[in-house]
Amino acid sequence: MKSGFALLGTLLLAGPAALAAPGPAPKYPVAEVPAALLENAHAVVRRHDETLVVKSVGRTQETVRRAVTVLDEAGAHWATELVYYSQLNTISYLRGAVYDAQGKVVRQLKTQDVQDISLSDGFSLATDARGRAADLRQPTYPYTVEFEYEVVSANPLFYSTWRPQPTEQLSVEQASFRVLMPAGLALRYQERRLPAGSAVQRSQQSGQEVYAWEVKNLPALEEEPDAPPVAELTPTVRTAPTEFEVEGHAGRLTSWAELSRWTYELNAGRSELPPALQLGMKALVQGEKDERARIQKVYEYLQATTRYVSIQLGLGGWQTFPAASVASNGYGDCKALTNYCQALLGAAGIRAHAALVRAGRDEHDIRTDFPSSQFNHVVLCVPLTQSPRPDTVWLECTSQTNPFGYMGGFTGNRHALLLLPEGGRLVATPRYGAAENRRSRRAEVRLDAQGNATATLRTLRTGLEYDAVSGLPGLPAAEQKKHIGDRLSLPNFTLTKVGFRPLPETAPVPGLVETLELALPGLAPPSGRRMFLTPNLLSRQPSPRAAVGERQADIWLDHAYSHADTVRLHVPAGFRPEQLPAPVQLSTAFGTYSSQLRALPDGTLEYVRQLTLPRTRFARAEYPAYLEFRRKISAADKAQLVLVRSDS
């Protein structure tokens, strides 16, 4: 250690700059990130401290402080922040700063840098939400951003869910979560996937009960194919109230029945219709003996006379507008339109129940084992009383085009909470499995001696396979061709004709038959006396990505489907198959597959392929067998047909 005189001498020799007052200490220098946290990571959470203070049954205060080091462009979205607010949620402040790799301040977030935006999504149950958005992205990597904000809420139906590692390729150096509860008010919580030693720590602070969690040095999760949602694989703590109050409406939340009862009572007495409309509904179904047909007539009246408008303000995020208001104005949000349809059905002598659901094509089912407010939408459940076995019709009341009784990928395959005066229960929405989600294609391909071809394709899609194409018939012809062209996996083609035909309304699930005519120049270019062609024109499965290291997650096949392809290949005169690929038959727990190419008596070649996958889950130890199943499918799909010209 240098003495004081020696240190002074060193500073004098170093010149005036060394005597200047020291600047702010660096914050979050990248060099201090442990090497293990850089592996497989696009960003590193340096610090994430979240605190929820429950002031009372009617008021909460949440503060968040998060610093993230952005390592590359794929992690740049962590340099942005979006804080929600509404009539019931107020942002106290939003601050931010960005630091270079050495930890020096590059920029402070200013008021003019923050944008105020609408967050209406067009369907949600409880959102008049807006947001304040900040963007501190930098052109040079790495750098670190720090955001800090506070939100005060008068809607304590929602407590925080803590997910310190919400995505793959994100590592965590340190993260903490604290909940402070007032005396006499208990916290409900659920812990999942916490590392050893990270379970809740409870203490007392100024008469409050403190619940605290902390995690450190979580390595980035490698993204794996066919894995469950990352929320199932990383640490999560869900919290919920036992008692709450929203604008004077008090409730309890220790069971699904209590949440159902509170929501039902909040919306009770709002289903009165004008007398003329009540008479109109009775007349609409008069003489119709089939119960399902009566429901459909009322639903189609709803679709023809209303439209969706997001009008959810404050408590209106949960409480519907009266049915008479929708009757007068012709519009409403998801709650109002569902309540209105329920009232219309009631006037027609049909009983129905509103049901809360978590909607969205990319959303997953709720946690059924943790009663809490996890819903964002409401639909209508209509039990059939005249069916020989228990059955139900489900209605999406916000859409003018949704097929009758069809939930699709938006609200199908999940749980909904019935709203009943005595308190409802969770029920399953319609399940769409491989039998419902079908794609069946027949192709007639005519090949000439130069290897050019024309083809007619007729494809039936039903269930969730129908969802992706349901909007095509309503598009202009040019847009139809663009959408179709983008998904046809052919190297060179011209789309010459497009047609659509919906399935009859009596079909078990909605479907659409698409007819295409194509020109396929150079489909099988000659090479000497031979032409080479892959009979599987449009359904080839790619080879699965090779596994790197040991598989970490279970295999999660979330989308069940059944695909069938029949290709009839009309061979040009003078050509014959030199050799037919061997047929393939696979039957495993992961699914079934078959493909075969055979010569028909008239000289036509017929290729038939079928693939059926279930909606299921397997342990990670099964992954090598699953990969082998997918490799065999890919290899069979690429099998080539060799046509040889006969000798003259």
N, C-alpha and C positions, 0 to 999 in steps of 0.2 A: 504494500500500500504506500502511495506517495505521501509525503508530509505536506502540510499546508503551504510551506515556502516553495517546495518543489512544484506543487500544483500551480501556484501563482506564477512561477517562472515559466512553466509550460504555456500558460495562457498568454503571457506577455509575448513570448516568442511566436505564438500562433497569430498574433495580430488582433486588431479591433473586432473582427467578426466573432472571435471566440469569446469576447467579453460581453457581447450583446445578450439581452435578456432571452432566455430560452422560449421557443414557441410552444404551442399546445402539444401535448404528448400525442404520438400517433395512436389512432384507433383502428383496430382490426387489421393490422398488417398481414398480408397474405402469407408471408414467410412463417407465421406462427401457427398456421393450420396444420394439424398432424397429417403426416403423409397418408395414413390409412383412410382419411376422410376425402382425399382427392381422387381415389380410385373409383371409376365408373360414375363420377359425379359431374354434373353440369353446373351445380351451385352448392354452396355450403352454408347452412344456417349457423351463423356464429353465435347468435343469441336470440332467443324468442321467449319473452316473458309476458304472460297473459294473466290478468287478474280480474275476477268477477266479484264485485261487491254487491250483495243482495241487501238493499237498504230496507225493504219491507216487502209485503206480499204484492205490492203494486209498483215497485221501482227497483231497477238494477243499474249498476255502473260498471262498464267493462273498459279496461285499459290494456293496450297491446303495444309492446316495443319489440321490433324485429330488425335484426341486422343480418344481411345475407351477402356473402361473397359470390359474385357472378364470375364463373370461370370461362365461359364461352357463349357463343350466340344462342345455343340451345337453352341456356339458362337465363337469357336476358329478360324473360317475362317476370322474374323475381325482382327486377328493378322497377316494377310498377306496383301501385297499390290502389285498391278500390274499397272505399268505406261506405257502407249502406246507411241510409237514413230515411225516415218517413215521418208522418205526423206523430207517431208514437216513439220515435227514436231520434235523438238529437246528437249531432257530432259536436263535442266540446272543442276539440282541436285536432289538427292533422299536421304533423311536422315531418321533415325529412332532410336527409343530407346524403351526399355521396363522397366516398373516399377512394384515393388511388391505391395502387398495390402496396405502397409504403405506409398507408394509413393517414395520409394528409388529406384535408378537406379540399374537394374539388368544387363543390357547389352545395348551396343550401336551398331547400325548397321554399319558394316564395308564393305568396297568396295568388298571384296572377298565373302561376304554373298549374294551379289546381282547377280542373274542369268539373262542372256540375252537369250530370247526365241523368236521363230517365232510364230506369231499369225494368220497365214493364215488359213482360215476356209473352203476353197475349193469352195466358190461360190461368195464371196462378190464383190460388185461393186467397192468399193473404199478403198481397203486395201492392202498396201504392208507392213502392220504393223508388228512391233516387239514390244517386251515389256521387261521391267526390273522388275523382280519379287523378292520380299523380303519376308522372312518368319521369324517372331519373336514369333512363338507359344511356350508356356511354358507348362511343365507337371503339374503344380500346379495352382489351381484357388483360388481366382480371381487374375488378374493382369491387367495392363494397357499398351497398346502400343500407340506410337505416331509416325506418319509419316508426313513428310513434303517434298513437291516436287514442281518443277516449269517446265512448258512446254512452249516453244516458238513455235508458229505455223505460217507458211506461207500459211495456208489454212483456211482463215477466213470464208469460206462457213459454217463452223460449229462453232457456239457459244455454250456456256455451257448450260446444263440443270441441274438445282439444285434440287436434291432430298435428303433432309437431313435425311429422314426416309424411306429408300428404301425397307425395308423388315418388315415382322411381327416379333414379339419378340425382337424388338430393340427399346429402348427408347432413348430420346435425351435430354440432359441437356442444351446444348447451341449450336446453329449453325447459321452462318451468310453467306451472299452472297452479294458481291459487284461487280458492273460492272462500269468501268470508260471509258467514251466515249470521243473522241477528239471533239473539236468544229466543228460544221457543219455536224456531222455524227450521225444520230438518231439511237436509240436502239428500236427494236421491242421485246416485251415480252408478256407472257401470264401467269397469276397467277391462280392457282387452289388449292382449299382445304386449303388455308392459315388460321391459327387461327385468331380470332378477334385481331385487332391492329397490324397485321404483314404485312400489305400491303406495297408497295414500299415507301421508303423515298428518295426524290430527293434533291440534294445539288450541290454546285459548289466547285471544288478543283483545284487550279492552272490552271484555264481555262478549266478544264474538267467537264463534266456532270457526276455526281455520282448517281447511282441507288443502293439502299441498302435494304436488307431484313434480318430479324432476327427472329428466333423462340427459345423458351425456354420451358423446362419442358414438353416435349411431352411424355405421357405414352406409353408403348409398346402396339402395336396393337395385339389383340388376333387373331390367325389364325382360320378362320371360313370356314367350308365346303361350296362349291358351291358359293364362293364369287368372285367379280371382281378382276382383277389384283391389287396388292397393290399400284401400281402407280396411280390408280384412287382414292385411299382412303386416301393418305397421302399428305402433302404439296409438291407442285411442282411449279417451275418457269422455264418456257422455254424461251430462248432468241434466237434471230436471227438477222442478219444484214439487213439493207436496201440496202446497197451497199457493194460489195466485189470485190476482185481481186485475182486470183490464177495464178501465173506464167505469168503475163501479160494479162490474159483473164479476163476482167472486166464484172461485171453483177450486176443486181438489184434483190432484193428478197422481194417484197411486195405482190406477188401473185404467184399462182401456174403456171400461164402462163409465168411469167418472168423466173422462174427456168427451166421450160421446154424449153423455147427459148434459154437460155444460154447453156444448155446441148446439145441441138440439134446443135447449131452453132459450139460448140466445136468439134463435131463429123462429121460435114458435109464434103463432098468431100472425104470420105474414103471407098466408096462402089464399086470402080471400080474392075471388075473381068477380068481375062485373057480372050481374045476372044474365045479361045477353050472351056472354061468352060461355057461361055455365050451360045454358040451354043449347048453345052451338055445339059443345062437346058431346052432349047427350045425343043430339041429332046426328053427329058425325059417325058415331059407332052404332046407331040404332039398326037393328036387323042383322048385324054381324055376329055370328055365333062363335067364331074362332077367337080365342082370347089373345093370341099373339097378333092376329090381324088387327084387333081393336087397338092394341098398344102401338102398332106400327102406324096406324092412321093418325093417332094423336101426335106421335113423334114427327111424322112428315109435315103435319100442320105447324109444329114448332119450327122445324127447319125452314119452312117456306115463309114464315111471318116474323122471324126474329134474326138478330145478328149479335155477334159478340162485341162488347165494348168494355174496356177495363176501367172500372169506376170504383176502385177499392180504396177508400180513404179512412185512415184511423181505424176505429172499431169496424168500419165497413170491410176491412180485410177478413172479418169473420162473420159479420152480420149482414144478411141479404137485404136487398131492396124488396119491398112488398111485390107480390105477384101482380097486383093491379097496376103498379108502375110499369112493369114490363109490358103488360097488355096495352097500356096507353102509348108507351114510347117505342115499343118494338125492338128494344135492345136491353142488354144486361151483361154482367160479368158471369163467371162460371157458377157462382152461388145463386145469383138471381135467376139465371136461365134454368138451372136445375130445380130450384124452388118453383118456378113458373110451370115447368113441365110436370112436376109432381102435382101441382094444383090442377092442371088440365086433365091429367089422368084421373085424379080424384073426382072431378066433375063428370068424367065418363064412367065412374064406378069402378076404377082400378086403383088398388093401393100400391104405393111405391115408397121407397126410402132413399133419402140422400145418403151418400157414403163418401168419406174422406179418403183420398188416395195420393200416393206420391207419383206424379205423372212425369213423363219425359222419356224419349226414346233412348237416351243415354243414362237414365236414372236406374238405380237398382232398388230392390224391395226394401221396405223398412226393417228395422230390428224389432221383430215381433216379441222378443223377450224383454223389452225395455219400454213400457208405456210412456210415451212422451209425444210432443207435437212434432212429428216428422213428415207432415203432409203439406202439399202445395196446390191441391186441386180437389174438386168435388164432382161426382158423377151420380147417376141415378140407378138404383137397383130395384127391379120390378119382379117380385116373386110370382110365379105362375101358379094359380090355384086350381086350374082344371087339367093340369098335366098328369098323366098316369104315374109319373115319378117326379120327385122334387126337381124343379128346374127354375131358371132365372133368366130374365132379359136384362142386359146392362145397356144403358144409354149414355152416350157422350152428347151433352146438351149444348155445347158451344160451337158445334160444327154444322154448317149448312150442307155438307157433302158426305159426311161419314155414313157408311152403310148401316142400316138398321141392325142394332144388336151387336155391332163389332167394336171391340176395344183396341185391337191391334197392338203394336209395340209401344204405344203411348201409355196405356194403362193396363194392358194384359199381363198375365204371368206374375201377379203380385198380390199383396193383401190390401184390403180396404176396410175402413171402420164404419159400420152402419151407425147412423144417427137415429136413436130410438128414445122415446120419453123415459123408459125405465133404465136406459143405459145400454148401448149396443156392444157388439163384439166384432172381432176381426173375421172377415170372410175372404175367400179367394175370388179374385176376378177371373174371367175366362182364361183357361190354359190353352196355349197354342203350341202343340208338339209337332213331331215329324209328320203325323197323319194330316195335320191342318196346313203346315207350312210346306207346300209342294211346288216344285217347278218341273213341269213335264214338257219336253220339247221334241218335236218331230221335224226333221229336215229332209227335204228332197234335193239332192245335189246332182247336177248333170255336168259331166266332165267331157271336154272335147280333146282331140288328139294333140293339141298344143298345150294342154295342161290348164287351160282357162275353164271357168265353171260359172254356172248360175245356180242359185239356191233359193228355195222357199222355206222359211222357218215359221212354224206355228208353235208358240210357247204359251202354256197355261201356267199362271202363277196364282197361288191362293194363300190365305193367311198372311203371315209376316213376310213371305216372299212377294205378296201382292202390294204390301205397303210401299215398297221402293218405286213402284210404277203406277200407283193408283192415280197420280196427278197428271200423267202423260196425255190421256185423251183430251184434256182441257187446254193443252198448250197449242200455240200456232205450229203449223207443219214444220217450219224451219227449226224451231226449238225441239220438237219431237225428234227430228233426225239427229240433232246435235246430241241430245241425251242418250239416244240409242247408240249412236256411233261411238260415244265415249266409253260405253261398257262392252262393246263387241271386241273380243280379243282376237282380231284377225289382222294380218299384216297389211293387206291391201284389199279394199272393197269399195263398192259404190252402192248406196242404199237407194233402190229405185221405187219402192212402194212400202207404205206403212198403213196398217189397219188395226183397229181395236174392237173387241166385243166383250162386254161384261158378262159374267155368269148370271143366270136367272136369280131373282131374289130368294128363291126357295133353296138355293145351294147352302150347305152347312156353314161354310165360311165364304166371304166375298172372294171373287177371283176375276181375272182379266185374261182374255186370250189375245195375244199379240201376233199379228201376221206380218212378216217382212219378206220382201223380195230383194235379192242382192246380186250384183255382178262381182265375180271373184277372179280377176285376171291373175294369171301366174300362180294359181292355187297349188298346182303340181307340175312344175316346169320339167320338161323331158331332159333326160341325161342319157344320150345314146338311145337304146331300145327300151329304156325304163323310165317310169315316172314314180315319184315318191310322194306319199300323202299320209298325213296323220288323220285317221277317221274321226277321232274326237276333235271336232272343230272348235267347240266353244266352252267346254267344261273341264279343261285341264287343270288339275291341282298342282301348284308349284311344289318343288321339293322343300320339305321342312328345313328350317334353319338348324344347323348343327349346334348341339348344346355345348356351352362353354362352362366347364366345371360342373359341379354337382347341382342338380335341380333343387331349387329352394321352395317353390310353391306347388300346391296341388294342381292337378289338371282340371280346368273348369270349362266345360263345353256348355256355353250359355244359350246357344241358338240351335234348337233342334230343327232338322229339315230333311226332306226327301227329294232327291233330284233323279229324274229319269230322262235319258236321251236316246232317241232312235234316229239314226242317220241312214237313209237309203241312198246309196251311191250308184248312179247310172254310169257304167264304164263305157268309154268310147269304143266303137267297133274296131276290132283287131287287137284289143288289149285284154289280158286276163291277169288274175292275181298270180304272182310267182310263188308266194307263200303267205298264208294267213297267220297273223299273230295268234299265239296260244290264248285260249280263254282264261280269265282270272276270276277266282271266287274267294272272297275274304269274309269271314264271320268272326267278329271279336266283340268284346264288351264295349269297345269304343264305337262300334258301328258295323255296318255291313256294306260290301262293295262287290259288284260283279261287272264284267265287261266281256263281250264276245263279238267277233266279226265272222259272219258266215255268208256263203254264197247261196243265193236263192235260185230256184229252177229257171227263172227267166234271165239269168245272168247278172241280175242286180246284186250288189253287196249290201248287207244290212249290218250295221253296227248298233249294238244295244248296250247301254251303260246305266247302272243304277247305284246310287250312293245314299245311304240313310244314316244320319247321325242323331243320337239322342241328346236331350238336355240333362246333363248329369255331371258328376264330379268323381275324380279318382285321386288316390294318394300319389304323392310325387314319386314313390318307388316304381309306379307303373309307367313312368315317362319313357324309358327306353322301348318298351313294348308299343306304346302309343306312337312314338317316332317311327318305328318299323312299319306299323300299319299305314301311316301317312306316306312313307317312302315307297311302299309297294303300290299304293294308289297312284302316286305321281309317275312311277315307272310305267304302270299299265296305261295311264292316260296318254303317254308319249309314244306308245307303240306305233310303228310305221307300217303302212301297207305299201308293198312294191308291186306295181303293175308293169308287166312286160309285154312288148308288142310281139304278137305271134309271127312266126316266119311265113313269108308269102309262099 
